[in-house]
C-alpha cells in the first residue's frame, strides 16, 4: 500500500523535474533586476546582492530555509537540489516552505520561490508575509515551472527576523505534486 501511494506522490514529480532539467542550472528565468525593482517600486541601483537558499543549501549567514510535510529531498536532482511536496502529505500543517532572514530597518524585500508544478491541475497556495502575517491566496495552473513571489514591506517596529511562507492548500486526494528548487531574497538599500 505504502509503495503504491509513494509511486503516486514522489515519482511523477521526480519525472517532471528530470524532464525539465538537463544538468545545467537553466530551469528558471529568474526575474531580471529591472523586474525586481519594478515589483519593489525602487531603483535598480538600490538592489542589494541576493541571498539564494536551496534544498542543498539550507542556510546562509542568518537566513534559513525550512520544509513542512516534505515528501523527499533529492540533493542531486537539480543544480541546487530539489525538495518534493505533494498535497497527499497533510498532517498538522500543510505542505510548505518557510524562509527566515534578518530584518534590516527601512528595507523592502522580494522573496522568490522557484517551483515546478508537476500536474495538470490548479494549485492552491497561501503566501504569508510580515508585517502582521499578511496572507495572499493564489491559484496557479500546472504543469509549469514558475516563480511565486512575495513583497515584504519595511516594518521597523517589528523585532527579530522576517519569515515568509508558502503553504499548499490542495485536497489530499488531488495528489498535487510540486518541487521547490530555490528561494531568492533580494533587499533594497
FIROTOR-995120 format. One record per residue (C-alpha): x, y, z; chain. Coordinates in steps of 0.001 Angstrom, whole numbers, plus 524288, in hexadecimal, padded with zeros to 5 digits. Layout:
      X      Y      Z  kette
      X      Y      Z      A
...
// end
This chain:
      X      Y      Z  kette
  80000  80000  80000      A
  80A89  809C1  803EC      A
  8128C  806C5  7F7B4      A
  80685  80925  7EF1C      A
  803B5  81618  7F5CC      A
  811F8  81A54  7F4B1      A
  811CF  81764  7E62C      A
  80649  820D0  7E4D2      A
  80CCF  82B2A  7ED2C      A
  81B77  82B99  7EAAB      A
  81DD8  82554  7DD69      A
  8158A  82E93  7D501      A
  81C6D  83A6C  7DAE0      A
  829D6  83424  7D978      A
  826CD  830F8  7CB24      A
  82204  83EF1  7C8E3      A
  82E86  84474  7CEC1      A
  83739  83B43  7C6FB      A
  83028  83EB1  7BA4A      A
  83213  84D3C  7BCBF      A
  8403D  84C81  7C0F6      A
  84BA1  84997  7B7F8      A
  856F3  84AD3  7C183      A
  85844  85994  7C03F      A
  85287  86398  7C9AD      A
  8496E  8692E  7BF4C      A
  83C83  8646D  7C4A7      A
  8379A  871F4  7C806      A
  837F0  87F11  7C1D2      A
  83946  8866E  7CE8E      A
  8339D  893EF  7CEDA      A
  83CB7  89E19  7C926      A
  84208  8A91D  7D19A      A
  838B6  8B270  7CAA3      A
  82D06  8A979  7CD7F      A
  830F2  8A815  7DBC1      A
  832AE  8B6CF  7DD1F      A
  82573  8B8D8  7D6A0      A
  81E95  8AFAE  7E015      A
  82570  8B61C  7EB94      A
  82322  8C3DC  7E614      A
  83174  8C785  7E7E8      A
  83CC1  8CB05  7DEEC      A
  844D3  8BFDD  7D952      A
  850F4  8C5E5  7DF53      A
  84B0B  8C451  7ECF3      A
  84A6C  8B569  7EC15      A
  853AB  8ADD6  7F4DD      A
  85A42  8A102  7F120      A
  85039  8963A  7F310      A
  850D4  88B1B  7FCC0      A
  84E0A  87E12  7F633      A
  849BD  8724D  7FE27      A
  84666  864C6  7F908      A
  84412  856C5  7FD6D      A
  852C1  8549C  7FCA2      A
  855EA  8619D  8035E      A
  84C51  86398  80E87      A
  853C8  86E8B  81551      A
  85BB0  87A76  811BF      A
  85FBF  88383  81CB2      A
  853A6  885BF  824FD      A
  84A38  881C4  81A19      A
  84448  8742F  819EB      A
  83AB3  86B89  812A6      A
  83147  861C6  81910      A
  827F4  857BD  81339      A
  81AE9  852AA  81857      A
  81530  8458C  8143E      A
  81F97  843DC  809DE      A
  81E90  836DF  80293      A
  82CFE  83640  7FEE5      A
  83956  83E4C  7FD89      A
  84210  83A4C  7F249      A
  84EA2  8424A  7F2FE      A
  85395  83DE5  7E59C      A
  84723  83EEF  7DD73      A
  84A11  84CD1  7D8FA      A
  8554F  85669  7DA25      A
  850AB  85AE9  7E792      A
  84985  84ECC  7EC21      A
  83AF4  84C78  7EBFA      A
  830DD  84B77  7F6D1      A
  824C4  843EE  7F29C      A
  8176E  846A1  7F87A      A
  809F4  84113  7F63B      A
  7FC91  844B7  7FB4B      A
  7FB10  83671  7FF2B      A
  80456  838FF  80A9C      A
  7FC0D  84110  813CF      A
  7FDC4  84036  8224D      A
  7FD2F  84A8E  82CCE      A
  801A3  8541F  82241      A
  80012  854F0  81394      A
  80B8C  85218  80A89      A
  8139B  85E72  80A44      A
  8202E  8660C  80AEE      A
  824B6  87089  81480      A
  82FFE  879C0  8124A      A
  8352F  881DE  81D8C      A
  83E94  88D49  81C11      A
  8435C  898B3  82454      A
  83BC2  8A54C  82396      A
  8430A  8B1B2  82035      A
  83BBF  8BE0F  82439      A
  83578  8C57E  81905      A
  8381C  8BB09  80EB2      A
  82EA6  8B486  80551      A
  830BB  8A665  8014C      A
  82C53  89E29  7F5DB      A
  82C12  88F90  7F889      A
  82B7B  8868A  7ECA3      A
  827D2  8782F  7EE06      A
  82C34  870A5  7E1DA      A
  822CD  86536  7E083      A
  81EBA  85ACE  7D6DC      A
  81066  856E0  7D685      A
  80FD6  848F1  7D16B      A
  80172  8466D  7CE94      A
  7F6E4  84BDA  7C5B1      A
  7EEA1  8518E  7D0A9      A
  7EC9D  85E90  7D762      A
  7F5F7  85FDE  7E2DC      A
  7F165  86758  7EED7      A
  7FBC2  86E76  7F6C4      A
  7FBA7  8781B  801FB      A
  80725  88160  80319      A
  808C2  88751  8109E      A
  8115C  89344  8129F      A
  8141C  89D03  81D61      A
  81022  8A6F5  821F6      A
  80482  8A1D1  82954      A
  80477  89470  822D8      A
  7FE22  898DA  81624      A
  7F861  88D60  80E89      A
  7F734  88D1F  7FFC6      A
  7EFED  8818F  7F9E5      A
  7F3C2  87E83  7EBE9      A
  7EFEB  8746F  7E1B7      A
  7F9DC  86FEB  7D7AB      A
  7F74B  866B6  7CC65      A
  8007C  85B2D  7CAA5      A
  80876  85535  7C4F0      A
  812B9  85FCC  7C41A      A
  81F34  8654D  7C9BA      A
  81C3C  87236  7D03D      A
  82059  87C1D  7DA65      A
  81748  87F42  7E5C6      A
  81B57  88C2C  7EB95      A
  81856  893DE  7F7D0      A
  81B1E  8A223  7FA98      A
  81EC3  8A540  808AD      A
  81CE5  8B381  80C72      A
  82575  8BA7A  81677      A
  820AA  8B84A  8244F      A
  829CB  8BF06  82DC4      A
  8216F  8BC8B  839EE      A
  822F9  8ADDD  83851      A
  82E36  8A77C  83FA8      A
  8352A  89B65  83B04      A
  83601  89488  82DF9      A
  82BEB  894D8  82323      A
  8252A  8883B  81F17      A
  81E9C  885E2  811FF      A
  8174D  87933  80F91      A
  81047  8726E  80488      A
  80665  867ED  807FE      A
  7FF48  85F0A  7FE7F      A
  7F09A  85DE1  800A4      A
  7ECA3  853AE  7F690      A
  7E4A6  8481C  7FB85      A
  7EC59  83BE6  7FF0E      A
  7E59A  833F4  7F473      A
  7EA20  83DA7  7E9FD      A
  7F7CC  83793  7EB05      A
  7FC92  84528  7E70A      A
  80B4A  84347  7E652      A
  814DA  84E7C  7E56D      A
  82338  85128  7E73B      A
  82AF1  85C40  7ED62      A
  83805  85F39  7E70D      A
  83C6D  86BB1  7EDB7      A
  8387B  877EE  7F50D      A
  83E6E  8852E  7F1D2      A
  83DBB  890A0  7FB58      A
  840D1  89E1D  7F5E8      A
  8413A  8AA5A  7FE68      A
  84100  8B895  7FA69      A
  84A4B  8C295  8001E      A
// end
